[in-house]
Amino acid sequence: MLLQIKDVAAVATAEHAIRELLGVHAEWFLAQDGGAPLALANSEFDFFIAHRRLIFSSWTETGSRSWRLTAWEWTGEKLLLAASRRMGADVATLELVPRASAKAIVAGIAVARQARCERLAQVASEALSTATIERATLSPGMRRDQPGRYARIVLRRPHERLAVTATVAQSDARNVDSLFSSALLWFSRVRQSPKRPFIQKLLMIVEHQILEAARQRHVLLRDELRQRIELFEIDEEWQKLEPVRPFERKNLSRKRLARFPPVAEAETTERVQEIIANAPQAIDVVASRHGQTLRYYGLPFARLRRVLDRDRVWFGVEGSRRRLLDEYYRADWQKLLLDLAEHRNANARDRRHWLYRAAGEARLESILRRDISKLDPGLIVAPLHAQFRTSHGGPTGARPIDLLALRHDGRLAVIELKVNEDREHVFQGVDYWRRVEAHRRRGHISAAKLFGEREISDESPLVYLVAPTLRFHSSFATLAKTIAPDVEIYRFDINENWRGGVRVVRRERVNG
């Protein structure tokens, strides 16, 4: 049973007990909400007490992340942690498993996924009555010691061989970009195999909860590739397959579409202006649901809310307790500003410091928000919409668009930023294009006057995929060429030392 961490005594007890456990094992696996485990050494994570709260901080594949712990339990095999961050907006269950014990757990996961893969192969071969199973294996894991998430099945018929894939791990619409990226790269490889008969078709099997999102990606593939890929839906018991009728491009924009949420404007009140004055080149303001969030080169560090007709400010970076900005905490406020000025700047001495490395994509976004013409002189500088939402989420896992801009010629530009390698870069940008294009065709963007009185061109948006020149994933070019050419995708390579100022090193069309 989880032990609650509610008071100072419970915090101290938990911290002492957990540190004793950590001293026994040098290496651990960390998993969040049952996701893929990440191998960590003791030096790559820490438990500490801050402002009477127990904080867990660790390195992840996307940088450092901190959580406030609310409960814990040692089961004898793993350490369970109930955690929250962003003032309770994100809640998660974290599992820390000693590496020795984790081998058995990972082996169990691999066996279960392989069994699911073999079951899928059997169902698929029965659905295609004349097909036999030639191979049924798992995709490689993200790490060498982790099981893959996707089935890699080859079926043989009298005069053809078929590739079959599906997710055999927990899946939802947010993971469909990963499914398509993985499937298309594998299909590209097996099509090149010299073994006869050649593989010319791919069967993608999806569960109901990701069906809509899968059809939306499928319809935007090149015609030649799309005709080789067939979608099937599998029932909840994994007993039966049903062929899925794909979307037609001409009907895609006719689907029912709700208007996007209203775009809030950040009000620069006198209190906000006082804070910005501390570092006007570094601090920007982002409108949020109940006020404004102030960011230091993209890192949220203060929030302003209107309470009883008074502007009140709470401060603190991710993982630390929010404190009200008043005379009692004035010294802590000044120290935070000094720490940000020292560590979160392009010339910081300690480039491994958490404040330097955190929120990399948000930092790049904050730089470009100040002058988007550094990326493309053809873009108007303002207005520029950051973290733009076309919907409230829903079954297709819609995420906010990094930047939505307008060119001087009236064409919209959907901009997706990355500072680390990300295989899903292409499909994320394409999904954003689809949503913006749907709203443009209906006139929602013009009616909302997102860009004032400027006229929106009757042409589809451009897609700008931006990353440091050495941070594009090795599969980027292959995946970009799978997208239909009427979705204009451009690759923007920027300088590796972009924190000191963005400079475009190369720009090219990638799917012409």
Beta strands, then each sheet from edge to edge (+ up, - down):
strand 1: 3-4
strand 2: 27-32
strand 3: 38-41
strand 4: 45-50
strand 5: 53-60
strand 6: 63-74
strand 7: 79-85
strand 8: 90-98
strand 9: 132-140
strand 10: 147-157
strand 11: 160-166
strand 12: 199-206
strand 13: 229-234
strand 14: 241-243
strand 15: 283-288
strand 16: 291-296
strand 17: 299-307
strand 18: 310-315
strand 19: 323-324
strand 20: 385-388
strand 21: 401-406
strand 22: 412-417
strand 23: 462-468
strand 24: 489-494
strand 25: 504-509
sheet 1: 1+ 6- 5+ 4-
sheet 2: 1+ 6- 7+ 8- 2+ 3-
sheet 3: 9+ 10- 11+ 12+ 13+ 14-
sheet 4: 15+ 16- 17+ 18- 19+
sheet 5: 20+ 21- 22+ 23+ 24+ 25-
end
